[in-house]
Amino acid sequence: MNAISFGAAACERPGIASDEPTPDKSLDAAWNVLEAANDLGDDVTVEACRRVIDASLNGTAAAQSDLQIVTGYFR
């Protein structure tokens, strides 16, 4: 198996839709949104991102309202 096919296979996870929220996707999105919100001075969004990140690091579920802020930020 070459590196290209390995990378493609690693991105495909059977049984998980691409837009389905997962802890990893939520955490990655929260970090990206946190950076943008910080740059824009959006304190409310920064706090929501921090709560999502903290919840992920603690192994708990983030509040749905915080996840909605994070996932809808760039839309």
Summary of the structure (lengths in Angstrom):
residues: 75
radius of gyration: 14.6
end to end distance: 37.5
largest distance: 46.6
contacts: 169
relative contact order: 0.15
helix: 68%
strand: 0%
